Amino acid sequence: MIERIFPPGVAAPRGPYSPAVRAGDFIFVSGQVPVDPATQQVVSGDIRRETRQTLDNVKSVLEGCGATLLDVVKCCVYLADGKDFAGMNEVYAEFFGEAKPARSTVACRFAIPGIKIEIDAIAYKP
């Protein structure tokens, strides 16, 4: 069974996609960017600030699906500048601690100008 999930209190999608999709025991969280869900505005700043907002958004989507960061098995991190890796990694470690999911990190250009980071996640929650 596939369920498209729009949890309350998360940033509104900026395109034709679901914030999360549950497929069986897996939850696929769409790429989250540093948007404040209260204002729907991009949170700009250094990579640490943008990473913190982005991971707060991932966490909120997961909680709206009945899961937590402890349930995450894979993340993909996209950076506008590979030089931001160390700052992103520092904040990322604060969120995941010892529950380290598998991860890919790539440098790329974004469709939304001005952001520095996007993160998507896959969680397993039977």
N, CA, C and O atoms as CSV, one atom per row, in Angstrom:
chain,resi,resn,atom,element,x,y,z
A,1,MET,N,N,0.834,-1.176,0.000
A,1,MET,CA,C,0.000,0.000,0.000
A,1,MET,C,C,0.888,1.252,0.000
A,1,MET,O,O,1.898,1.299,0.701
A,2,ILE,N,N,0.516,2.235,-0.769
A,2,ILE,CA,C,1.250,3.486,-0.841
A,2,ILE,C,C,0.353,4.607,-0.319
A,2,ILE,O,O,-0.806,4.736,-0.715
A,3,GLU,N,N,0.923,5.418,0.587
A,3,GLU,CA,C,0.185,6.527,1.185
A,3,GLU,C,C,1.000,7.808,1.033
A,3,GLU,O,O,2.161,7.859,1.440
A,4,ARG,N,N,0.413,8.815,0.463
A,4,ARG,CA,C,1.050,10.118,0.342
A,4,ARG,C,C,0.677,10.946,1.565
A,4,ARG,O,O,-0.502,11.092,1.890
A,5,ILE,N,N,1.696,11.491,2.244
A,5,ILE,CA,C,1.468,12.113,3.544
A,5,ILE,C,C,1.840,13.591,3.503
A,5,ILE,O,O,2.918,13.967,3.043
A,6,PHE,N,N,0.922,14.418,3.995
A,6,PHE,CA,C,1.119,15.862,4.121
A,6,PHE,C,C,0.966,16.209,5.596
A,6,PHE,O,O,-0.104,16.656,6.009
A,7,PRO,N,N,2.026,16.010,6.413
A,7,PRO,CA,C,1.901,16.258,7.850
A,7,PRO,C,C,1.598,17.730,8.145
A,7,PRO,O,O,2.096,18.617,7.452
A,8,PRO,N,N,0.795,17.984,9.155
A,8,PRO,CA,C,0.528,19.388,9.527
A,8,PRO,C,C,1.787,20.020,10.111
A,8,PRO,O,O,2.610,19.349,10.733
A,9,GLY,N,N,1.914,21.325,9.896
A,9,GLY,CA,C,3.017,22.062,10.510
A,9,GLY,C,C,4.350,21.979,9.785
A,9,GLY,O,O,5.353,22.475,10.298
A,10,VAL,N,N,4.392,21.366,8.605
A,10,VAL,CA,C,5.642,21.314,7.852
A,10,VAL,C,C,5.572,22.331,6.708
A,10,VAL,O,O,4.495,22.796,6.338
A,11,ALA,N,N,6.729,22.660,6.166
A,11,ALA,CA,C,6.771,23.615,5.057
A,11,ALA,C,C,5.956,23.074,3.885
A,11,ALA,O,O,6.018,21.887,3.565
A,12,ALA,N,N,5.204,23.951,3.260
A,12,ALA,CA,C,4.384,23.557,2.112
A,12,ALA,C,C,5.283,23.197,0.931
A,12,ALA,O,O,6.267,23.888,0.670
A,13,PRO,N,N,4.954,22.126,0.219
A,13,PRO,CA,C,5.746,21.779,-0.968
A,13,PRO,C,C,5.736,22.929,-1.970
A,13,PRO,O,O,4.721,23.605,-2.143
A,14,ARG,N,N,6.857,23.141,-2.619
A,14,ARG,CA,C,6.978,24.205,-3.620
A,14,ARG,C,C,6.860,23.642,-5.028
A,14,ARG,O,O,7.324,24.242,-5.997
A,15,GLY,N,N,6.237,22.489,-5.119
A,15,GLY,CA,C,6.058,21.855,-6.415
A,15,GLY,C,C,5.074,20.712,-6.295
A,15,GLY,O,O,4.486,20.506,-5.233
A,16,PRO,N,N,4.886,19.964,-7.372
A,16,PRO,CA,C,3.922,18.866,-7.379
A,16,PRO,C,C,4.503,17.577,-6.790
A,16,PRO,O,O,4.773,16.617,-7.512
A,17,TYR,N,N,4.688,17.574,-5.476
A,17,TYR,CA,C,5.201,16.386,-4.799
A,17,TYR,C,C,4.641,16.313,-3.384
A,17,TYR,O,O,4.127,17.301,-2.860
A,18,SER,N,N,4.742,15.151,-2.777
A,18,SER,CA,C,4.306,14.929,-1.402
A,18,SER,C,C,5.506,15.099,-0.474
A,18,SER,O,O,6.611,14.686,-0.828
A,19,PRO,N,N,5.318,15.695,0.703
A,19,PRO,CA,C,6.430,15.797,1.647
A,19,PRO,C,C,6.967,14.416,2.048
A,19,PRO,O,O,8.161,14.254,2.301
A,20,ALA,N,N,6.065,13.423,2.103
A,20,ALA,CA,C,6.483,12.058,2.433
A,20,ALA,C,C,5.557,11.061,1.759
A,20,ALA,O,O,4.390,11.344,1.488
A,21,VAL,N,N,6.112,9.890,1.498
A,21,VAL,CA,C,5.326,8.784,0.951
A,21,VAL,C,C,5.682,7.548,1.760
A,21,VAL,O,O,6.852,7.195,1.906
A,22,ARG,N,N,4.647,6.898,2.284
A,22,ARG,CA,C,4.852,5.620,2.967
A,22,ARG,C,C,4.553,4.516,1.962
A,22,ARG,O,O,3.496,4.494,1.332
A,23,ALA,N,N,5.499,3.611,1.831
A,23,ALA,CA,C,5.339,2.436,0.972
A,23,ALA,C,C,5.671,1.230,1.832
A,23,ALA,O,O,6.842,0.930,2.068
A,24,GLY,N,N,4.647,0.545,2.297
A,24,GLY,CA,C,4.873,-0.570,3.221
A,24,GLY,C,C,5.462,-0.034,4.512
A,24,GLY,O,O,4.887,0.851,5.147
A,25,ASP,N,N,6.614,-0.573,4.901
A,25,ASP,CA,C,7.263,-0.174,6.148
A,25,ASP,C,C,8.269,0.960,5.958
A,25,ASP,O,O,8.948,1.352,6.908
A,26,PHE,N,N,8.367,1.484,4.748
A,26,PHE,CA,C,9.333,2.542,4.467
A,26,PHE,C,C,8.641,3.894,4.312
A,26,PHE,O,O,7.536,3.989,3.778
A,27,ILE,N,N,9.314,4.926,4.789
A,27,ILE,CA,C,8.848,6.304,4.633
A,27,ILE,C,C,9.921,7.041,3.843
A,27,ILE,O,O,11.084,7.089,4.245
A,28,PHE,N,N,9.519,7.607,2.727
A,28,PHE,CA,C,10.417,8.371,1.869
A,28,PHE,C,C,10.108,9.849,2.075
A,28,PHE,O,O,9.016,10.317,1.753
A,29,VAL,N,N,11.080,10.579,2.615
A,29,VAL,CA,C,10.916,12.007,2.870
A,29,VAL,C,C,11.507,12.774,1.687
A,29,VAL,O,O,12.686,12.624,1.365
A,30,SER,N,N,10.680,13.589,1.051
A,30,SER,CA,C,11.159,14.407,-0.064
A,30,SER,C,C,12.240,15.360,0.418
A,30,SER,O,O,12.334,15.671,1.605
A,31,GLY,N,N,13.053,15.817,-0.527
A,31,GLY,CA,C,14.128,16.739,-0.196
A,31,GLY,C,C,13.615,17.947,0.562
A,31,GLY,O,O,12.700,18.639,0.117
A,32,GLN,N,N,14.217,18.187,1.708
A,32,GLN,CA,C,13.865,19.331,2.537
A,32,GLN,C,C,14.959,20.381,2.412
A,32,GLN,O,O,16.145,20.059,2.342
A,33,VAL,N,N,14.545,21.626,2.385
A,33,VAL,CA,C,15.463,22.751,2.290
A,33,VAL,C,C,15.248,23.644,3.508
A,33,VAL,O,O,14.315,23.419,4.279
A,34,PRO,N,N,16.103,24.657,3.694
A,34,PRO,CA,C,15.976,25.496,4.884
A,34,PRO,C,C,14.842,26.512,4.791
A,34,PRO,O,O,15.076,27.716,4.680
A,35,VAL,N,N,13.612,26.007,4.839
A,35,VAL,CA,C,12.431,26.864,4.833
A,35,VAL,C,C,11.792,26.789,6.214
A,35,VAL,O,O,11.563,25.701,6.742
A,36,ASP,N,N,11.508,27.946,6.790
A,36,ASP,CA,C,10.827,28.007,8.075
A,36,ASP,C,C,9.350,27.708,7.832
A,36,ASP,O,O,8.684,28.461,7.121
A,37,PRO,N,N,8.818,26.614,8.412
A,37,PRO,CA,C,7.416,26.266,8.160
A,37,PRO,C,C,6.424,27.320,8.653
A,37,PRO,O,O,5.309,27.403,8.136
A,38,ALA,N,N,6.809,28.117,9.636
A,38,ALA,CA,C,5.898,29.140,10.168
A,38,ALA,C,C,5.732,30.301,9.191
A,38,ALA,O,O,4.643,30.864,9.074
A,39,THR,N,N,6.808,30.660,8.488
A,39,THR,CA,C,6.755,31.806,7.585
A,39,THR,C,C,6.767,31.405,6.108
A,39,THR,O,O,6.456,32.217,5.236
A,40,GLN,N,N,7.125,30.158,5.837
A,40,GLN,CA,C,7.287,29.650,4.464
A,40,GLN,C,C,8.402,30.396,3.721
A,40,GLN,O,O,8.416,30.423,2.490
A,41,GLN,N,N,9.329,30.998,4.464
A,41,GLN,CA,C,10.446,31.728,3.873
A,41,GLN,C,C,11.742,30.945,4.043
A,41,GLN,O,O,11.925,30.225,5.024
A,42,VAL,N,N,12.637,31.098,3.069
A,42,VAL,CA,C,13.951,30.462,3.147
A,42,VAL,C,C,14.743,31.103,4.279
A,42,VAL,O,O,14.800,32.326,4.403
A,43,VAL,N,N,15.353,30.253,5.101
A,43,VAL,CA,C,16.239,30.699,6.173
A,43,VAL,C,C,17.641,30.749,5.585
A,43,VAL,O,O,18.236,29.715,5.279
A,44,SER,N,N,18.157,31.948,5.430
A,44,SER,CA,C,19.498,32.103,4.877
A,44,SER,C,C,20.497,32.281,5.997
A,44,SER,O,O,20.150,32.661,7.116
A,45,GLY,N,N,21.733,32.002,5.675
A,45,GLY,CA,C,22.789,32.174,6.664
A,45,GLY,C,C,23.936,31.265,6.328
A,45,GLY,O,O,24.115,30.860,5.180
A,46,ASP,N,N,24.714,30.947,7.340
A,46,ASP,CA,C,25.826,30.035,7.085
A,46,ASP,C,C,25.304,28.606,6.981
A,46,ASP,O,O,24.138,28.340,7.271
A,47,ILE,N,N,26.164,27.703,6.570
A,47,ILE,CA,C,25.739,26.319,6.320
A,47,ILE,C,C,25.226,25.654,7.587
A,47,ILE,O,O,24.336,24.808,7.509
A,48,ARG,N,N,25.752,26.005,8.742
A,48,ARG,CA,C,25.275,25.393,9.992
A,48,ARG,C,C,23.811,25.770,10.250
A,48,ARG,O,O,22.997,24.916,10.599
A,49,ARG,N,N,23.493,27.028,10.080
A,49,ARG,CA,C,22.105,27.485,10.295
A,49,ARG,C,C,21.161,26.823,9.291
A,49,ARG,O,O,20.085,26.357,9.666
A,50,GLU,N,N,21.557,26.781,8.024
A,50,GLU,CA,C,20.703,26.175,6.997
A,50,GLU,C,C,20.571,24.669,7.202
A,50,GLU,O,O,19.500,24.108,6.973
A,51,THR,N,N,21.641,24.010,7.627
A,51,THR,CA,C,21.572,22.564,7.892
A,51,THR,C,C,20.634,22.282,9.060
A,51,THR,O,O,19.835,21.348,9.013
A,52,ARG,N,N,20.738,23.090,10.097
A,52,ARG,CA,C,19.874,22.902,11.283
A,52,ARG,C,C,18.396,23.029,10.900
A,52,ARG,O,O,17.577,22.205,11.308
A,53,GLN,N,N,18.053,24.056,10.118
A,53,GLN,CA,C,16.654,24.234,9.696
A,53,GLN,C,C,16.212,23.084,8.803
A,53,GLN,O,O,15.093,22.588,8.931
A,54,THR,N,N,17.083,22.662,7.906
A,54,THR,CA,C,16.750,21.567,6.989
A,54,THR,C,C,16.500,20.273,7.762
A,54,THR,O,O,15.528,19.568,7.492
A,55,LEU,N,N,17.370,19.961,8.718
A,55,LEU,CA,C,17.175,18.732,9.501
A,55,LEU,C,C,15.989,18.850,10.451
A,55,LEU,O,O,15.331,17.848,10.731
A,56,ASP,N,N,15.703,20.037,10.948
A,56,ASP,CA,C,14.464,20.228,11.724
A,56,ASP,C,C,13.258,19.896,10.846
A,56,ASP,O,O,12.291,19.294,11.313
A,57,ASN,N,N,13.318,20.289,9.576
A,57,ASN,CA,C,12.213,19.996,8.655
A,57,ASN,C,C,12.098,18.503,8.387
A,57,ASN,O,O,10.988,17.970,8.361
A,58,VAL,N,N,13.216,17.818,8.189
A,58,VAL,CA,C,13.193,16.356,8.004
A,58,VAL,C,C,12.569,15.708,9.239
A,58,VAL,O,O,11.703,14.841,9.127
A,59,LYS,N,N,13.017,16.137,10.411
A,59,LYS,CA,C,12.507,15.598,11.680
A,59,LYS,C,C,10.999,15.806,11.804
A,59,LYS,O,O,10.281,14.897,12.220
A,60,SER,N,N,10.517,16.994,11.448
A,60,SER,CA,C,9.075,17.287,11.536
A,60,SER,C,C,8.253,16.421,10.591
A,60,SER,O,O,7.184,15.935,10.959
A,61,VAL,N,N,8.750,16.229,9.383
A,61,VAL,CA,C,8.040,15.363,8.428
A,61,VAL,C,C,7.983,13.940,8.984
A,61,VAL,O,O,6.929,13.305,8.955
A,62,LEU,N,N,9.099,13.444,9.486
A,62,LEU,CA,C,9.122,12.089,10.054
A,62,LEU,C,C,8.146,11.969,11.224
A,62,LEU,O,O,7.394,10.998,11.305
A,63,GLU,N,N,8.153,12.942,12.123
A,63,GLU,CA,C,7.244,12.896,13.272
A,63,GLU,C,C,5.796,12.898,12.819
A,63,GLU,O,O,4.954,12.242,13.432
A,64,GLY,N,N,5.494,13.630,11.747
A,64,GLY,CA,C,4.138,13.636,11.199
A,64,GLY,C,C,3.739,12.310,10.593
A,64,GLY,O,O,2.563,12.065,10.324
A,65,CYS,N,N,4.727,11.452,10.380
A,65,CYS,CA,C,4.473,10.106,9.840
A,65,CYS,C,C,4.599,9.036,10.921
A,65,CYS,O,O,4.520,7.844,10.626
A,66,GLY,N,N,4.799,9.462,12.185
A,66,GLY,CA,C,4.937,8.505,13.279
A,66,GLY,C,C,6.323,7.905,13.403
A,66,GLY,O,O,6.478,6.826,13.974
A,67,ALA,N,N,7.334,8.581,12.879
A,67,ALA,CA,C,8.710,8.077,12.930
A,67,ALA,C,C,9.619,9.138,13.548
A,67,ALA,O,O,9.186,10.257,13.819
A,68,THR,N,N,10.878,8.775,13.766
A,68,THR,CA,C,11.880,9.691,14.308
A,68,THR,C,C,13.161,9.568,13.497
A,68,THR,O,O,13.264,8.736,12.596
A,69,LEU,N,N,14.124,10.398,13.826
A,69,LEU,CA,C,15.433,10.307,13.172
A,69,LEU,C,C,16.100,8.958,13.434
A,69,LEU,O,O,16.929,8.514,12.639
A,70,LEU,N,N,15.748,8.305,14.536
A,70,LEU,CA,C,16.313,6.980,14.832
A,70,LEU,C,C,15.869,5.934,13.812
A,70,LEU,O,O,16.514,4.894,13.675
A,71,ASP,N,N,14.787,6.193,13.102
A,71,ASP,CA,C,14.263,5.259,12.105
A,71,ASP,C,C,14.882,5.459,10.720
A,71,ASP,O,O,14.627,4.671,9.809
A,72,VAL,N,N,15.689,6.505,10.557
A,72,VAL,CA,C,16.268,6.812,9.246
A,72,VAL,C,C,17.358,5.809,8.905
A,72,VAL,O,O,18.266,5.559,9.697
A,73,VAL,N,N,17.248,5.235,7.699
A,73,VAL,CA,C,18.251,4.277,7.233
A,73,VAL,C,C,19.161,4.851,6.157
A,73,VAL,O,O,20.248,4.324,5.922
A,74,LYS,N,N,18.725,5.941,5.490
A,74,LYS,CA,C,19.523,6.520,4.405
A,74,LYS,C,C,19.179,7.980,4.241
A,74,LYS,O,O,18.006,8.353,4.270
A,75,CYS,N,N,20.194,8.813,4.069
A,75,CYS,CA,C,20.022,10.227,3.741
A,75,CYS,C,C,20.851,10.552,2.512
A,75,CYS,O,O,21.912,9.968,2.289
A,76,CYS,N,N,20.364,11.473,1.733
A,76,CYS,CA,C,21.148,12.071,0.657
A,76,CYS,C,C,21.242,13.555,0.973
A,76,CYS,O,O,20.228,14.223,1.175
A,77,VAL,N,N,22.456,14.060,1.013
A,77,VAL,CA,C,22.716,15.464,1.298
A,77,VAL,C,C,23.239,16.110,0.028
A,77,VAL,O,O,24.157,15.597,-0.612
A,78,TYR,N,N,22.651,17.231,-0.327
A,78,TYR,CA,C,23.055,17.976,-1.517
A,78,TYR,C,C,23.542,19.342,-1.062
A,78,TYR,O,O,22.825,20.061,-0.367
A,79,LEU,N,N,24.757,19.700,-1.450
A,79,LEU,CA,C,25.356,20.975,-1.069
A,79,LEU,C,C,25.615,21.824,-2.306
A,79,LEU,O,O,26.042,21.314,-3.341
A,80,ALA,N,N,25.353,23.122,-2.190
A,80,ALA,CA,C,25.653,24.031,-3.295
A,80,ALA,C,C,27.166,24.208,-3.444
A,80,ALA,O,O,27.655,24.498,-4.536
A,81,ASP,N,N,27.902,24.032,-2.347
A,81,ASP,CA,C,29.352,24.195,-2.360
A,81,ASP,C,C,29.983,23.100,-1.507
A,81,ASP,O,O,29.710,22.997,-0.311
A,82,GLY,N,N,30.819,22.296,-2.123
A,82,GLY,CA,C,31.483,21.213,-1.402
A,82,GLY,C,C,32.323,21.702,-0.227
A,82,GLY,O,O,32.613,20.930,0.687
A,83,LYS,N,N,32.715,22.965,-0.239
A,83,LYS,CA,C,33.498,23.527,0.867
A,83,LYS,C,C,32.670,23.613,2.151
A,83,LYS,O,O,33.231,23.795,3.232
A,84,ASP,N,N,31.359,23.486,2.047
A,84,ASP,CA,C,30.479,23.533,3.224
A,84,ASP,C,C,30.348,22.177,3.917
A,84,ASP,O,O,29.609,22.051,4.893
A,85,PHE,N,N,31.055,21.167,3.423
A,85,PHE,CA,C,30.907,19.811,3.964
A,85,PHE,C,C,31.164,19.754,5.468
A,85,PHE,O,O,30.358,19.181,6.201
A,86,ALA,N,N,32.265,20.334,5.943
A,86,ALA,CA,C,32.613,20.227,7.365
A,86,ALA,C,C,31.541,20.855,8.263
A,86,ALA,O,O,31.164,20.262,9.274
A,87,GLY,N,N,31.050,22.037,7.909
A,87,GLY,CA,C,30.013,22.685,8.711
A,87,GLY,C,C,28.714,21.901,8.713
A,87,GLY,O,O,28.071,21.759,9.752
A,88,MET,N,N,28.323,21.385,7.534
A,88,MET,CA,C,27.119,20.553,7.455
A,88,MET,C,C,27.296,19.315,8.312
A,88,MET,O,O,26.400,18.949,9.074
A,89,ASN,N,N,28.446,18.668,8.193
A,89,ASN,CA,C,28.701,17.414,8.893
A,89,ASN,C,C,28.648,17.598,10.411
A,89,ASN,O,O,28.186,16.713,11.131
A,90,GLU,N,N,29.119,18.737,10.887
A,90,GLU,CA,C,29.093,19.036,12.322
A,90,GLU,C,C,27.650,19.047,12.846
A,90,GLU,O,O,27.355,18.416,13.862
A,91,VAL,N,N,26.758,19.756,12.161
A,91,VAL,CA,C,25.359,19.837,12.584
A,91,VAL,C,C,24.663,18.497,12.369
A,91,VAL,O,O,23.881,18.064,13.216
A,92,TYR,N,N,24.936,17.839,11.251
A,92,TYR,CA,C,24.353,16.536,10.947
A,92,TYR,C,C,24.651,15.551,12.088
A,92,TYR,O,O,23.769,14.802,12.507
A,93,ALA,N,N,25.881,15.555,12.582
A,93,ALA,CA,C,26.273,14.662,13.686
A,93,ALA,C,C,25.483,14.973,14.959
A,93,ALA,O,O,25.161,14.059,15.719
A,94,GLU,N,N,25.166,16.248,15.204
A,94,GLU,CA,C,24.355,16.613,16.378
A,94,GLU,C,C,22.975,15.962,16.307
A,94,GLU,O,O,22.446,15.520,17.327
A,95,PHE,N,N,22.395,15.901,15.125
A,95,PHE,CA,C,21.045,15.367,14.954
A,95,PHE,C,C,21.021,13.841,15.020
A,95,PHE,O,O,20.097,13.263,15.592
A,96,PHE,N,N,22.016,13.192,14.445
A,96,PHE,CA,C,21.971,11.730,14.348
A,96,PHE,C,C,22.793,11.012,15.410
A,96,PHE,O,O,22.542,9.835,15.671
A,97,GLY,N,N,23.753,11.668,16.025
A,97,GLY,CA,C,24.531,11.045,17.095
A,97,GLY,C,C,25.073,9.690,16.689
A,97,GLY,O,O,25.718,9.549,15.650
A,98,GLU,N,N,24.805,8.690,17.522
A,98,GLU,CA,C,25.291,7.326,17.256
A,98,GLU,C,C,24.409,6.563,16.267
A,98,GLU,O,O,24.821,5.527,15.745
A,99,ALA,N,N,23.202,7.065,16.008
A,99,ALA,CA,C,22.277,6.393,15.076
A,99,ALA,C,C,22.572,6.885,13.662
A,99,ALA,O,O,21.765,7.591,13.057
A,100,LYS,N,N,23.728,6.507,13.149
A,100,LYS,CA,C,24.185,7.016,11.862
A,100,LYS,C,C,23.570,6.236,10.702
A,100,LYS,O,O,23.854,5.051,10.532
A,101,PRO,N,N,22.725,6.901,9.902
A,101,PRO,CA,C,22.189,6.216,8.720
A,101,PRO,C,C,23.241,6.181,7.612
A,101,PRO,O,O,24.241,6.897,7.674
A,102,ALA,N,N,23.012,5.358,6.616
A,102,ALA,CA,C,23.837,5.415,5.410
A,102,ALA,C,C,23.631,6.789,4.794
A,102,ALA,O,O,22.579,7.401,4.980
A,103,ARG,N,N,24.640,7.286,4.053
A,103,ARG,CA,C,24.516,8.651,3.530
A,103,ARG,C,C,25.332,8.824,2.262
A,103,ARG,O,O,26.399,8.232,2.094
A,104,SER,N,N,24.803,9.646,1.380
A,104,SER,CA,C,25.533,10.146,0.220
A,104,SER,C,C,25.557,11.661,0.340
A,104,SER,O,O,24.603,12.262,0.835
A,105,THR,N,N,26.636,12.278,-0.109
A,105,THR,CA,C,26.718,13.739,-0.129
A,105,THR,C,C,27.287,14.155,-1.474
A,105,THR,O,O,28.334,13.664,-1.896
A,106,VAL,N,N,26.590,15.064,-2.141
A,106,VAL,CA,C,27.042,15.546,-3.444
A,106,VAL,C,C,26.961,17.063,-3.496
A,106,VAL,O,O,26.137,17.676,-2.818
A,107,ALA,N,N,27.820,17.658,-4.302
A,107,ALA,CA,C,27.752,19.092,-4.572
A,107,ALA,C,C,26.993,19.270,-5.884
A,107,ALA,O,O,27.206,18.530,-6.844
A,108,CYS,N,N,26.103,20.265,-5.911
A,108,CYS,CA,C,25.251,20.449,-7.088
A,108,CYS,C,C,24.738,21.885,-7.152
A,108,CYS,O,O,25.035,22.705,-6.284
A,109,ARG,N,N,23.966,22.171,-8.194
A,109,ARG,CA,C,23.252,23.444,-8.285
A,109,ARG,C,C,21.788,23.181,-7.993
A,109,ARG,O,O,21.261,22.125,-8.341
A,110,PHE,N,N,21.129,24.139,-7.352
A,110,PHE,CA,C,19.738,23.971,-6.963
A,110,PHE,C,C,18.783,24.715,-7.879
A,110,PHE,O,O,19.137,25.723,-8.489
A,111,ALA,N,N,17.563,24.195,-7.962
A,111,ALA,CA,C,16.503,24.864,-8.708
A,111,ALA,C,C,16.052,26.124,-7.976
A,111,ALA,O,O,15.604,27.080,-8.609
A,112,ILE,N,N,16.165,26.134,-6.646
A,112,ILE,CA,C,15.820,27.309,-5.841
A,112,ILE,C,C,17.114,28.083,-5.595
A,112,ILE,O,O,17.972,27.614,-4.848
A,113,PRO,N,N,17.271,29.247,-6.202
A,113,PRO,CA,C,18.513,30.008,-6.010
A,113,PRO,C,C,18.696,30.445,-4.558
A,113,PRO,O,O,17.730,30.745,-3.857
A,114,GLY,N,N,19.948,30.472,-4.127
A,114,GLY,CA,C,20.264,31.015,-2.813
A,114,GLY,C,C,20.338,30.023,-1.682
A,114,GLY,O,O,20.862,30.361,-0.621
A,115,ILE,N,N,19.830,28.795,-1.856
A,115,ILE,CA,C,19.942,27.828,-0.763
A,115,ILE,C,C,21.286,27.117,-0.865
A,115,ILE,O,O,21.886,27.024,-1.936
A,116,LYS,N,N,21.735,26.621,0.274
A,116,LYS,CA,C,23.026,25.954,0.331
A,116,LYS,C,C,22.910,24.435,0.503
A,116,LYS,O,O,23.877,23.705,0.285
A,117,ILE,N,N,21.708,23.962,0.900
A,117,ILE,CA,C,21.590,22.543,1.259
A,117,ILE,C,C,20.183,22.017,1.002
A,117,ILE,O,O,19.201,22.754,1.089
A,118,GLU,N,N,20.107,20.735,0.685
A,118,GLU,CA,C,18.849,19.984,0.627
A,118,GLU,C,C,19.163,18.580,1.133
A,118,GLU,O,O,20.224,18.028,0.845
A,119,ILE,N,N,18.234,18.014,1.885
A,119,ILE,CA,C,18.414,16.658,2.425
A,119,ILE,C,C,17.127,15.880,2.245
A,119,ILE,O,O,16.049,16.358,2.595
A,120,ASP,N,N,17.243,14.659,1.689
A,120,ASP,CA,C,16.107,13.740,1.682
A,120,ASP,C,C,16.464,12.535,2.539
A,120,ASP,O,O,17.632,12.318,2.862
A,121,ALA,N,N,15.466,11.762,2.903
A,121,ALA,CA,C,15.703,10.653,3.825
A,121,ALA,C,C,14.752,9.488,3.535
A,121,ALA,O,O,13.659,9.662,2.995
A,122,ILE,N,N,15.212,8.304,3.915
A,122,ILE,CA,C,14.382,7.099,3.876
A,122,ILE,C,C,14.401,6.520,5.285
A,122,ILE,O,O,15.466,6.302,5.862
A,123,ALA,N,N,13.222,6.275,5.829
A,123,ALA,CA,C,13.114,5.701,7.175
A,123,ALA,C,C,12.390,4.353,7.073
A,123,ALA,O,O,11.596,4.118,6.162
A,124,TYR,N,N,12.687,3.489,8.026
A,124,TYR,CA,C,12.034,2.181,8.125
A,124,TYR,C,C,11.251,2.172,9.433
A,124,TYR,O,O,11.822,2.283,10.518
A,125,LYS,N,N,9.919,2.038,9.308
A,125,LYS,CA,C,9.063,2.063,10.492
A,125,LYS,C,C,7.939,1.044,10.309
A,125,LYS,O,O,6.887,1.369,9.759
A,126,PRO,N,N,8.167,-0.214,10.779
A,126,PRO,CA,C,7.116,-1.237,10.634
A,126,PRO,C,C,5.876,-0.893,11.435
A,126,PRO,O,O,4.904,-1.648,11.421
